[in-house]
Amino acid sequence: MKRQLPDHLVRFNVYMLRDHVAHLIRIAEQLTETKRRDVRLGEALEVALTAGLSWTDRDLLDLAKPDHQADHWLLVGPVDRRRGEVLLPSVLTR
């Protein structure tokens, strides 16, 4: 039986760089020690996103590498944004 996610959580299948995953694993392991319970990578990602999203959008965009330096994103394939439709958690869990 599939569990219903709380409304504020969204489940994603995400492509990311291996070194970012390794860093998130290290953060999750440290959180596990701090919280004294198993921690999902999503919790580590939340910590990283909270820190990163405290920056201004302009500062974050300045970190983006041009396609010729990060062409791995071009290899993943086209982006499906559902023709501009807003993705609500209830839509994503179906």
N, C-alpha and C positions, 0 to 999 in steps of 0.2 A: 504494500500500500504506500502510495506516495504521500509524503508529509507536506502539509501546507506551510509555505514560508511565511514568516511575519511580513506584514505589508511594507516595512521599511527595508527589507532585504530583497535583492535581485540576484538571480543566478545567471552567470555568464560562462560561456566557453571563450577563453581568451588566449590569443597568441601573444607570447612575450619572449624576450631574449633569455637565453639560458642563464647568463650571469645575473640577471634581475631575479630569476626564480631562485637561484642559489642564495642571493642576498635575502630574499623574503623568507627562505627556509631558516637562515641564521636568525633573523628577527623572530620568527615563530618559535624557534627553540629557546631563545632568551625569554620570550613572553611565557612559554610553558613553565620555565623555572620561576618566573616572577609570580604568575597566577596559580601555579601548582595544579594545573589541569592541562589536558590536551588543548592545543590551540590550532585552529584551521589557518591555512595560508591566507584566507580572506581577512582574518583579524590582523595579520602582519601587513597585508596590502592596505587595509584601512588606516593603519598607523602611517605608512608611507604616503598614502594619498592625502591624509590630513595634513602632514608636513608639507608636501609638495603643493597642495592646493591653497596653502596659506600665502603663497606667492601671488603676485599679480598675473593676470593672463598674459600680458606682454612679456614678462620675465620668463614665464613657462614657454611661450612660443619661441623665445630667443634660444631655448635649449634644443629645439627641433633641428635635426640634421637634414640637409638637402637630400633628395632622392639618390643622387650619385654616391653619397656616403652611407646611406642606409637603404640600399635597394632590396633588402630582404623583405620589406613591407610590400613591394611591388609584386613579389613572387607569391604572396598569399592568395591573391585573387581579388575580384571586385567586392566592394562593400555593399551590403544589403541593408539599407536604412528603412525598409518597408515604405518607400515612397513618401517619406516625411511624417509617417504616422508616429505618434508618441508611443513609446514602449513602456507601459505600466507594469508593475510587478505581476499583476494578475494575468496579463497577456503573456508574459515570459514564462510562467509556470505551467501553462497548458501544454 
